[in-house]
């Protein structure tokens, strides 16, 4: 994603190793970028959770044998929509539909498996594409909600 793309107002590209300490970096960076749009503080918190879950999935599940690259692309469209894409070139997901189900986990007893569920809850649109052995791309889109009209 770059500003040469029609309809894209601004964009940022980040690539970093799949280390747990980089989850917070991605979360803070995307939230700061998103603040240029008209999101409320609550919406920015939702974006932070969604980014944390997407990047955590890449860190924990994408590269179980050791660190690999995680790519985060963020853009703001001319229409005011935030587009976040998190990609890895790791193990991939066997069954994307199953992975998007509430409480699905590949590690029973360790976590609740709510990552993709949270992203789906907080985003306007979620798309997950994956190929076993080639990696996973999680893309979510979110628009700021219209401001509430004051009754005074």
LOKESE-142931 format. One record per residue: residue in three letters; residue number from 1; x, y, z of N, C-alpha, C, O, CB in turn. Coordinates in pm, whole numbers, plus 50000, padded with zeros to 5 digits. Glycine has a CB too. Layout:
N
NODE type seq  n.px  n.py  n.pz ca.px ca.py ca.pz  c.px  c.py  c.pz  o.px  o.py  o.pz cb.px cb.py cb.pz
NODE  Ala NUM     X     Y     Z     X     Y     Z     X     Y     Z     X     Y     Z     X     Y     Z
...
This chain:
152
NODE type seq  n.px  n.py  n.pz ca.px ca.py ca.pz  c.px  c.py  c.pz  o.px  o.py  o.pz cb.px cb.py cb.pz
NODE  Unk   1 50085 49882 50000 50000 50000 50000 50089 50123 50000 50177 50137 50084 49904 50000 50122
NODE  Unk   2 50066 50211 49908 50141 50336 49908 50052 50450 49862 49941 50429 49813 50265 50324 49816
NODE  Unk   3 50103 50570 49880 50020 50687 49846 50001 50702 49696 49922 50786 49653 50083 50813 49902
NODE  Unk   4 50071 50623 49615 50048 50622 49472 49927 50539 49433 49887 50538 49316 50170 50570 49401
NODE  Unk   5 49868 50470 49529 49750 50388 49504 49627 50478 49502 49607 50557 49594 49735 50277 49612
NODE  Unk   6 49544 50467 49397 49423 50550 49392 49336 50530 49517 49312 50418 49560 49342 50517 49266
NODE  Unk   7 49290 50641 49572 49203 50635 49689 49276 50629 49821 49212 50637 49927 49114 50519 49677
NODE  Unk   8 49409 50614 49820 49486 50608 49944 49543 50747 49972 49615 50804 49890 49600 50501 49936
NODE  Unk   9 49510 50798 50090 49553 50932 50131 49691 50928 50196 49773 51018 50175 49451 50993 50228
NODE  Unk  10 49716 50824 50275 49842 50810 50348 49862 50663 50379 49766 50588 50392 49843 50896 50479
NODE  Unk  11 49988 50621 50390 50014 50480 50423 50149 50465 50491 50238 50549 50476 50009 50393 50297
NODE  Unk  12 50163 50356 50566 50287 50322 50635 50310 50173 50615 50217 50092 50618 50280 50359 50787
NODE  Unk  13 50437 50137 50596 50478 49998 50581 50580 49968 50690 50678 50040 50706 50537 49969 50438
NODE  Unk  14 50557 49861 50766 50650 49820 50871 50682 49672 50853 50595 49593 50815 50591 49846 51012
NODE  Unk  15 50806 49635 50879 50845 49495 50880 50937 49475 50999 51029 49552 51021 50914 49451 50746
NODE  Unk  16 50910 49369 51076 50988 49343 51196 50986 49193 51225 50901 49121 51173 50933 49423 51316
NODE  Unk  17 51080 49145 51308 51082 49003 51343 50963 48967 51432 50913 49051 51507 51213 48966 51414
NODE  Unk  18 50920 48843 51423 50804 48797 51500 50843 48769 51646 50841 48655 51692 50744 48669 51436
NODE  Unk  19 50877 48876 51715 50912 48868 51857 50799 48928 51939 50738 49027 51898 51046 48942 51885
NODE  Unk  20 50769 48869 52056 50659 48920 52138 50669 49068 52170 50567 49137 52177 50652 48842 52267
NODE  Unk  21 50790 49118 52189 50805 49260 52224 50767 49354 52110 50749 49473 52132 50949 49287 52266
NODE  Unk  22 50754 49302 51989 50713 49386 51876 50562 49400 51862 50515 49481 51783 50769 49330 51749
NODE  Unk  23 50486 49323 51939 50340 49335 51937 50300 49475 51984 50218 49541 51920 50272 49226 52026
NODE  Unk  24 50357 49520 52094 50328 49653 52147 50370 49764 52053 50301 49865 52039 50396 49673 52281
NODE  Unk  25 50483 49745 51986 50530 49842 51887 50428 49857 51775 50393 49969 51737 50667 49800 51830
NODE  Unk  26 50380 49745 51722 50282 49748 51613 50152 49813 51660 50095 49897 51590 50253 49605 51561
NODE  Unk  27 50107 49774 51779 49982 49830 51835 49991 49982 51847 49902 50053 51801 49952 49767 51973
NODE  Unk  28 50099 50030 51908 50114 50175 51929 50131 50249 51796 50075 50357 51777 50235 50202 52020
NODE  Unk  29 50207 50192 51704 50231 50257 51574 50102 50271 51494 50074 50377 51438 50333 50178 51493
NODE  Unk  30 50023 50164 51490 49898 50169 51413 49799 50264 51480 49730 50339 51411 49836 50027 51401
NODE  Unk  31 49791 50262 51613 49699 50353 51683 49738 50499 51657 49651 50583 51636 49699 50324 51835
NODE  Unk  32 49867 50528 51659 49912 50664 51632 49875 50704 51489 49827 50815 51466 50065 50678 51654
NODE  Unk  33 49897 50614 51394 49860 50641 51255 49710 50663 51244 49665 50756 51176 49904 50524 51164
NODE  Unk  34 49630 50578 51310 49484 50587 51303 49431 50716 51363 49322 50761 51328 49421 50467 51373
NODE  Unk  35 49508 50776 51453 49460 50898 51519 49447 51016 51422 49385 51117 51456 49555 50936 51632
NODE  Unk  36 49503 51004 51301 49485 51111 51201 49343 51110 51145 49299 51208 51084 49586 51095 51086
NODE  Unk  37 49271 51001 51164 49131 50992 51123 49044 51033 51241 49097 51065 51348 49095 50847 51073
NODE  Unk  38 48915 51033 51224 48825 51083 51329 48774 50975 51423 48655 50971 51454 48708 51153 51265
NODE  Unk  39 48863 50887 51468 48822 50782 51560 48810 50837 51702 48885 50926 51742 48922 50665 51557
NODE  Unk  40 48714 50782 51778 48703 50814 51920 48812 50737 51995 48877 50649 51939 48561 50778 51976
NODE  Unk  41 48832 50772 52121 48930 50699 52203 48890 50552 52216 48976 50464 52213 48942 50763 52342
NODE  Unk  42 48760 50525 52230 48714 50386 52237 48745 50311 52108 48787 50195 52112 48563 50381 52266
NODE  Unk  43 48723 50376 51995 48753 50312 51866 48903 50288 51851 48944 50185 51797 48701 50398 51749
NODE  Unk  44 48986 50382 51897 49130 50361 51892 49170 50243 51980 49260 50167 51944 49204 50488 51937
NODE  Unk  45 49104 50227 52095 49130 50110 52180 49094 49980 52107 49167 49882 52117 49051 50121 52312
NODE  Unk  46 48983 49981 52035 48942 49863 51958 49045 49831 51850 49078 49715 51826 48803 49884 51894
NODE  Unk  47 49096 49934 51784 49199 49915 51681 49324 49854 51744 49384 49764 51687 49233 50049 51611
NODE  Unk  48 49362 49904 51862 49479 49850 51930 49462 49702 51961 49555 49623 51941 49506 49927 52059
NODE  Unk  49 49344 49664 52009 49317 49522 52039 49325 49440 51911 49388 49334 51909 49178 49505 52105
NODE  Unk  50 49263 49487 51804 49263 49413 51678 49405 49394 51625 49441 49285 51580 49177 49486 51573
NODE  Unk  51 49486 49499 51630 49625 49489 51584 49703 49394 51673 49779 49310 51623 49692 49628 51582
NODE  Unk  52 49685 49406 51804 49755 49315 51897 49723 49170 51866 49812 49086 51865 49717 49348 52041
NODE  Unk  53 49596 49141 51842 49555 49003 51815 49613 48953 51682 49662 48840 51674 49403 48992 51812
NODE  Unk  54 49608 49036 51579 49660 48994 51448 49811 48971 51454 49860 48870 51403 49627 49100 51341
NODE  Unk  55 49883 49062 51516 50029 49048 51524 50066 48933 51619 50159 48858 51590 50094 49179 51571
NODE  Unk  56 49994 48919 51730 50020 48807 51821 50002 48674 51752 50081 48581 51772 49928 48815 51943
NODE  Unk  57 49898 48663 51669 49877 48538 51594 49996 48509 51503 50040 48395 51493 49748 48546 51511
NODE  Unk  58 50048 48612 51436 50165 48592 51350 50287 48550 51431 50363 48462 51389 50196 48721 51271
NODE  Unk  59 50305 48611 51547 50419 48580 51633 50409 48438 51690 50504 48361 51683 50430 48681 51748
NODE  Unk  60 50293 48404 51745 50276 48276 51815 50257 48159 51720 50317 48053 51736 50158 48284 51910
NODE  Unk  61 50171 48179 51619 50134 48067 51532 50207 48065 51399 50225 47958 51340 49987 48071 51507
NODE  Unk  62 50250 48180 51350 50313 48186 51218 50449 48121 51214 50486 48057 51116 50324 48328 51174
NODE  Unk  63 50524 48139 51321 50663 48092 51323 50692 48015 51452 50765 48066 51537 50760 48210 51307
NODE  Unk  64 50638 47895 51468 50661 47822 51592 50806 47778 51613 50846 47750 51726 50572 47700 51595
NODE  Unk  65 50885 47773 51507 51024 47729 51518 51122 47842 51547 51240 47817 51571 51065 47659 51391
NODE  Unk  66 51075 47965 51545 51164 48078 51569 51118 48198 51490 51031 48187 51404 51308 48043 51534
NODE  Unk  67 51177 48315 51517 51132 48438 51455 51140 48437 51302 51231 48379 51242 51212 48553 51507
NODE  Unk  68 51042 48503 51243 51037 48526 51099 50978 48663 51077 50939 48729 51173 50954 48415 51026
NODE  Unk  69 50969 48708 50953 50920 48844 50927 50769 48859 50940 50692 48774 50897 50961 48886 50789
NODE  Unk  70 50729 48969 51002 50589 49011 51008 50583 49146 50938 50663 49235 50966 50534 49019 51159
NODE  Unk  71 50489 49160 50847 50473 49284 50771 50338 49345 50808 50235 49278 50802 50483 49258 50617
NODE  Unk  72 50340 49472 50845 50217 49545 50875 50209 49664 50780 50297 49750 50778 50213 49592 51027
NODE  Unk  73 50102 49667 50703 50074 49780 50614 49947 49848 50663 49846 49782 50688 50060 49734 50465
NODE  Unk  74 49953 49979 50677 49839 50056 50726 49814 50169 50627 49907 50235 50582 49864 50111 50870
NODE  Unk  75 49687 50191 50595 49656 50303 50507 49529 50373 50553 49441 50313 50616 49641 50256 50362
NODE  Unk  76 49523 50499 50519 49403 50581 50539 49354 50614 50399 49428 50671 50318 49432 50712 50625
NODE  Unk  77 49230 50579 50370 49177 50606 50237 49121 50748 50229 49098 50813 50331 49067 50503 50202
NODE  Unk  78 49101 50793 50107 49040 50925 50085 48901 50931 50148 48855 51039 50185 49032 50956 49935
NODE  Unk  79 48835 50816 50159 48700 50810 50216 48702 50804 50368 48596 50794 50430 48626 50689 50161
NODE  Unk  80 48821 50809 50430 48830 50810 50576 48831 50673 50640 48806 50661 50760 48718 50886 50631
NODE  Unk  81 48860 50570 50563 48863 50433 50616 49007 50395 50649 49100 50426 50575 48802 50333 50514
NODE  Unk  82 49024 50326 50762 49152 50270 50801 49160 50127 50748 49066 50049 50768 49172 50275 50956
NODE  Unk  83 49269 50093 50683 49291 49957 50634 49421 49907 50696 49526 49969 50679 49297 49951 50476
NODE  Unk  84 49413 49794 50768 49530 49736 50833 49549 49595 50778 49456 49515 50775 49513 49734 50989
NODE  Unk  85 49671 49566 50735 49703 49433 50684 49825 49381 50759 49929 49447 50765 49728 49436 50529
NODE  Unk  86 49811 49261 50817 49920 49196 50889 49950 49066 50815 49862 48982 50798 49884 49170 51040
NODE  Unk  87 50075 49049 50773 50111 48932 50693 50234 48863 50751 50326 48928 50801 50136 48971 50547
NODE  Unk  88 50234 48731 50741 50354 48653 50773 50375 48552 50661 50286 48526 50580 50340 48582 50912
NODE  Unk  89 50494 48497 50657 50525 48393 50560 50555 48264 50634 50647 48190 50602 50646 48435 50470
NODE  Unk  90 50473 48239 50735 50494 48125 50823 50419 48000 50783 50406 47967 50665 50457 48162 50960
NODE  Unk  91 50369 47931 50886 50309 47798 50866 50174 47801 50796 50135 47702 50734 50293 47731 50998
NODE  Unk  92 50103 47912 50803 49970 47919 50741 49864 47854 50826 49893 47795 50930 49973 47854 50604
NODE  Unk  93 49740 47865 50782 49624 47810 50853 49560 47705 50764 49529 47730 50648 49521 47923 50891
NODE  Unk  94 49540 47587 50820 49477 47477 50745 49334 47511 50705 49295 47494 50589 49479 47349 50828
NODE  Unk  95 49255 47558 50802 49112 47583 50780 49077 47722 50834 49051 47738 50953 49024 47472 50848
NODE  Unk  96 49077 47821 50747 49053 47960 50788 48915 47975 50850 48901 48044 50951 49067 48055 50668
NODE  Unk  97 48814 47913 50793 48678 47924 50846 48673 47874 50990 48611 47937 51076 48578 47846 50759
NODE  Unk  98 48736 47761 51017 48740 47706 51152 48818 47799 51245 48778 47820 51360 48802 47565 51151
NODE  Unk  99 48929 47853 51197 49012 47941 51279 48938 48067 51320 48970 48127 51423 49139 47979 51203
NODE  Unk 100 48838 48109 51242 48761 48229 51274 48647 48201 51372 48577 48294 51412 48704 48288 51146
NODE  Unk 101 48627 48076 51410 48521 48042 51504 48562 48081 51646 48678 48069 51683 48488 47891 51497
NODE  Unk 102 48466 48128 51724 48491 48165 51863 48549 48047 51939 48500 47935 51929 48362 48214 51930
NODE  Unk 103 48654 48073 52014 48722 47978 52101 48804 47872 52029 48856 47782 52095 48622 47910 52186
NODE  Unk 104 48817 47878 51896 48904 47782 51828 49048 47815 51863 49088 47932 51861 48883 47785 51673
NODE  Unk 105 49125 47714 51895 49267 47731 51924 49344 47609 51875 49292 47498 51874 49291 47754 52075
NODE  Unk 106 49467 47632 51837 49554 47521 51799 49632 47472 51919 49707 47375 51910 49650 47564 51687
NODE  Unk 107 49615 47540 52032 49687 47505 52154 49588 47492 52270 49581 47582 52355 49795 47610 52187
NODE  Unk 108 49513 47383 52276 49415 47366 52383 49480 47382 52521 49590 47333 52545 49348 47228 52373
NODE  Unk 109 49409 47450 52609 49458 47470 52745 49546 47593 52761 49569 47636 52874 49533 47350 52788
NODE  Unk 110 49594 47649 52653 49683 47765 52664 49611 47898 52653 49632 47988 52733 49790 47757 52560
NODE  Unk 111 49524 47910 52552 49455 48036 52529 49312 48007 52489 49276 47894 52457 49525 48120 52419
NODE  Unk 112 49230 48110 52493 49090 48094 52457 49065 48093 52307 48957 48052 52264 49009 48204 52519
NODE  Unk 113 49160 48136 52228 49139 48138 52084 49040 48243 52039 48955 48217 51954 49093 48004 52037
NODE  Unk 114 49050 48363 52096 48955 48469 52064 49013 48577 51972 48945 48675 51944 48906 48534 52190
NODE  Unk 115 49135 48560 51926 49201 48663 51847 49124 48708 51726 49093 48827 51713 49333 48615 51804
NODE  Unk 116 49091 48616 51636 49018 48654 51515 48875 48696 51548 48817 48779 51477 49016 48537 51415
NODE  Unk 117 48818 48640 51654 48685 48680 51698 48684 48826 51741 48593 48901 51705 48636 48590 51813
NODE  Unk 118 48785 48868 51818 48795 49008 51859 48811 49099 51739 48747 49204 51731 48912 49028 51956
NODE  Unk 119 48896 49060 51645 48916 49144 51526 48785 49158 51451 48748 49268 51409 49025 49084 51433
NODE  Unk 120 48714 49047 51435 48585 49049 51363 48485 49139 51435 48407 49209 51371 48528 48906 51349
NODE  Unk 121 48488 49137 51567 48396 49218 51648 48425 49368 51634 48333 49449 51626 48405 49177 51796
NODE  Unk 122 48553 49404 51631 48591 49544 51633 48605 49608 51495 48602 49730 51484 48718 49559 51707
NODE  Unk 123 48622 49528 51392 48641 49580 51257 48508 49587 51182 48413 49516 51216 48742 49494 51178
NODE  Unk 124 48503 49672 51081 48386 49674 50994 48390 49555 50898 48286 49498 50864 48379 49806 50915
NODE  Unk 125 48512 49520 50855 48530 49405 50766 48659 49334 50801 48759 49398 50834 48530 49449 50617
NODE  Unk 126 48656 49202 50793 48774 49120 50818 48790 49021 50704 48694 48956 50663 48764 49047 50955
NODE  Unk 127 48911 49009 50655 48943 48909 50553 49070 48837 50596 49170 48900 50630 48960 48975 50411
NODE  Unk 128 49064 48704 50594 49181 48623 50628 49208 48531 50509 49122 48455 50467 49158 48541 50759
NODE  Unk 129 49328 48540 50456 49370 48448 50350 49494 48376 50399 49581 48436 50461 49396 48523 50215
NODE  Unk 130 49502 48248 50369 49614 48170 50417 49636 48047 50330 49543 47992 50272 49593 48129 50562
NODE  Unk 131 49761 48007 50323 49798 47882 50257 49897 47811 50347 49999 47868 50385 49859 47908 50113
NODE  Unk 132 49867 47686 50382 49960 47611 50465 50101 47610 50404 50119 47581 50285 49910 47467 50485
NODE  Unk 133 50198 47641 50488 50336 47644 50444 50379 47773 50375 50497 47791 50345 50361 47531 50354
NODE  Unk 134 50284 47863 50349 50317 47988 50278 50287 48113 50359 50341 48220 50330 50241 47993 50149
NODE  Unk 135 50202 48102 50460 50174 48218 50543 50029 48262 50543 49943 48201 50481 50258 48331 50499
NODE  Unk 136 50006 48370 50616 49870 48421 50640 49869 48572 50625 49965 48641 50661 49819 48379 50780
NODE  Unk 137 49758 48623 50571 49736 48767 50561 49602 48797 50627 49499 48744 50586 49740 48816 50412
NODE  Unk 138 49604 48883 50728 49483 48929 50795 49466 49076 50759 49554 49158 50784 49492 48908 50953
NODE  Unk 139 49351 49108 50699 49322 49246 50661 49192 49288 50728 49090 49220 50715 49312 49262 50506
NODE  Unk 140 49196 49399 50799 49070 49451 50852 49056 49598 50818 49153 49671 50800 49063 49432 51005
NODE  Unk 141 48929 49639 50808 48894 49776 50771 48802 49834 50878 48717 49764 50934 48826 49781 50631
NODE  Unk 142 48820 49961 50904 48735 50027 51003 48719 50174 50966 48815 50242 50927 48795 50013 51147
NODE  Unk 143 48596 50221 50979 48565 50363 50960 48525 50422 51095 48463 50354 51177 48450 50383 50853
NODE  Unk 144 48560 50547 51118 48511 50612 51239 48358 50619 51236 48298 50644 51132 48573 50755 51254
NODE  Unk 145 48298 50598 51352 48153 50610 51362 48117 50758 51366 48192 50839 51420 48098 50536 51488
NODE  Unk 146 48002 50793 51308 47960 50934 51313 47948 50981 51458 47904 50906 51545 47824 50953 51239
NODE  Unk 147 47987 51104 51481 47980 51160 51616 47835 51168 51661 47745 51198 51582 48046 51300 51621
NODE  Unk 148 47813 51141 51788 47678 51150 51844 47635 51296 51847 47715 51384 51878 47672 51087 51987
NODE  Unk 149 47512 51320 51815 47458 51456 51816 47418 51491 51959 47344 51417 52024 47335 51470 51720
NODE  Unk 150 47468 51602 52007 47439 51645 52143 47294 51695 52153 47248 51774 52071 47537 51755 52187
NODE  Unk 151 47224 51648 52256 47087 51692 52283 47094 51793 52397 47108 51753 52512 46991 51569 52320
NODE  Unk 152 47086 51919 52369 47109 52010 52478 47014 52115 52488 47025 52199 52578 47235 52067 52469
